[in-house]
Amino acid sequence: MYYQQLSDLGIRLRRRSGQEKTACPQCSESRRNKKDPCLSVNITEGTYNCHHCGWKGNVKAFGRKESRKEFAKPSPDMLKNAELNEKIINYCKGRGLSEETLKKFFIHGKSEYMPQTQKNESCIVFPYLRGSEVVNAKYRDAKKNFRLVKDAELIFFGMHTLQGKRCAIITEGEFDCMAAYEAGFGQDYEPEANQDGEVVEHELGRWAVLSVPNGASRGSQQLEYLDNCSDWLDGVDEFIIAPDNDVSGNELKKE
């Protein structure tokens, strides 16, 4: 039951479980009929949806899942000390990605030891966030060598785009994930009124954009990130599985 978490959002509830309609803390005070029960709430599942202003979400999806395993983590100061340099900006611009998109995903540069070359390399850093916590990070050098933080938890890249979304696109790489965002998917849009005056959400704004953490390596898919993110994906109603259209990508899609 998610009575307390919903109440913390300012939602006034009479029941402790089940479903209920109530006023919306986001828009009701500014409406002529302040007592109109425009917010539908499922207290058992932790979901809420305003049929007037479009405010919706799932508190269950963002309650930290308890884990029995102790995982390594990147430095807690990773984002505080992050620097998005011109070399990364220009390289990503050539891939069609704006500086605003890079900042949305906290992309930055760092010199990091790469086991493939056995020396420090200038790397692009892809932080893996869940809520406000940096859980993992992937490093990519100029020769397309990759590595994740050793013994860190595997989760989806782009988890912070899930907030308030009911649909999600899953890609097989961080650049694909950011390209979808650049195209408009996962961005925040104001609800719009249709010809009948009904408030509806923007089509592209329904989607979160995610990437698997370990690509589509044939025969070695490690899908524990699905379990690690299950609570956060529980409120998603629709998925698009969008790997590359090759043998490895199709095998990942089937998995």
N, C-alpha and C positions, 0 to 999 in steps of 0.2 A: 504494500500500500504506500502511496506517495502523497498523503495528505499534507505532511509538514513541508516537503519540498515545494509543493504547489502553493501552499500558503505563504512561503517565503518570497514568492513572486508577486504577492499582493492579491492573489485570487481568493475571494471569500467563498468558503464552502460550508455547507450544513452537514454534509455526510463525510464519513471516514473512508468509504469504499464505494465501488460502483460508479455510475455515471450521473452527471448533474449539469444543469445549465445555470449560468450565473452572469453577473455583469463583468465586463472586461476592464481590467485595471489600466489598459492602454488607451481606450477610446471612450468609455462610457461617460466619464465626467464631462467630456466636451460635447456630448450629444443632447438633443432636446429631451429624449426619453432616457434618462440616466439609469433607470431600473430595468431596461430591456435586457433579458438574459441572452445576450448574443454570443457568449463564450461557452462552447461545449467542452466539458472536462471529463476525462476518464480517470478517476482517482486511483483505480486499481492498476492501470497501466502507466499512469504518470503523463498522459498526453492532454493537450489543450489546443483549441482552435477557435478563433473568433470569426464569425461569419460576416462581421461588418468591416473590420479593419484588416483582417488577414493574419493577425498575430497568432502564432502557433509554435509548438515545440514539444519536447519530450524530456522531462526531468530525469527519467530513468536512464536515458542514454548517456547522461553526463555525471552519473554518480560513480565514483571511482571503484572499479572492480577489485575486490581483494585477491591477492595472489599469494600462493604458498611458496613460490620460488623467488629467490633474491636475484635481481638482475643488475648488471652493471649499467651505468648511465653516463652520458656525456657530462662535461663540466656544467654546473648550474649557471655559470657566467657566460656560457657560449653565446647567447643572443646579446648580452650586455656588451660584449667586446667584439661583436660582429662588424665586419667592414665589407660593404659591397663595392668592389673596386671597378675602375673603368674597363679593365680587361674582360671581366665577367659580363659587365653590362653590354659591351660591344659584341662579345661572342654570342650572347643570348639574343641580342637584337637581330643578328644574322639568322637566328632560328625563329624569328617572328615574335619574340617575347619582349614585352615592355619592361621598363624599370619598375613600374607600379606593380606588375605581376610578380616580379622577383621579390619585391618587398613584402607582398602579401604572403609569400611562402618562406620568408626569412632567409633567402638565399644569400650566401656570403662566401668569402674566400679565406683560406687558411693553409699554412704550410703543415703538412701532415706526413708521417711515416707511412709508406706504402710497401707492403710485403712483396708485391710483384717486382718492384725495382730495388728493394732493400735500401731505400734512402728516402729522405724527405722530399716531397714534391709539392708544388703549388696546386692546390685542389679547390674545386667548387664544393661547397658544403650544402647538403640538403638536410635540414633539421626535421626530425619526425616528432611532431607535437601531439599530445592528447590533452585537451583542455589547455591549460597554460604551462604544462610540464613538458620539457624536452626529454623524450623517452629514449630516442636513438638518433643517429645521424649517419648519413652516407657521404663518403668522400669520393670524388671523381677527379683523376688527374688528366693531363693533356693527352695521354696515350689511351684514354678510355679504360683505365684500370679503376676498379671499384673496391671499396670495402666499407662494411658497417662497423659500428662500435662492437668490439669483442664482448660476447656474453650479455649484450643488451637485449631487451625485449623486442620482438618483431611485431610491428603494428603497421597499419596503412599510412602512407604519406598523404598529407592533405586532410587529416582528421579535423582540423579546425574549421574546415568548410562545411562540416555536418550540422553546425548549430542552426536549428530551426528548419532544416531540410527534411523532406519526406522521400526524396529520390536520390540515387547516387550512381555515378558513372565510375567504373573501376577500370583503370588502364594498367599497362605492364611496366611503366616507367615514369619517373618524375617529370621529364620533359613533356611527355604526352599529357600528363595530368595538368601541367601548367598551360599547355597549349589549349586544352579544353576550357580552362578558366579565361585565358586570353580571348577566346572566341565568344565568351559571354556566359558560359555555364558556371554555376556556383557563385556568381556575383550577386550582390544584394540590390534588389530593385524595390521601388515603392509599389504597393498594390495599385491596380488600375481599375477604373470603372468601365464596364462594357456598355453596349448600346441600351441595355435594359436598366442601367444604373447599378448593377450588381458589382460588388468589389471582388475582383479576381486577382490571383497572383500572376506575376510575369512567368511566361513559359520557361525561360532559361533560368529564372531564379528558383525554380523548384529543386534544382540539382546540386548536390555536393559533388566534388571531383576528388577522386582518390587514386592512389597507385599502390600496387603490391610492392613489398620492400625488396624482393629478390628476383625480379624479372621473370622470364619464362624459360629458365634453363631446363632443357629436356631431361626428363627422368629424375629430376632432383627437386621437384616442387616441395617446399616446406610451408604448409598451410596453417601453421599454428597461429599466424596473425589473425585468422578468422576467429579462433577461440578468444584470443587476447582482446579483440575489438567487439565481441558479440554483444555486450551490453550497449555499446554506443550505436550499433547497427540495428538494434531491436525496433527502433521507431521508423525505420526505412521501409516504405511500402513497395518500392519499385527499384530494380537495379538494371543498369545496362553494363554488360560485360564487354569491354572494348580493348582487347589485346591486339597485337599486330596480326594481320591476316597471313600468317605463315605457319609452318608445322608446329613450331614451339608455342606460338600464340594460341593456336587452336587446341593444343593439348592442355595448356593452362586454362582455357575457357571450359573445356570438358571437366577438368579437375574441380 
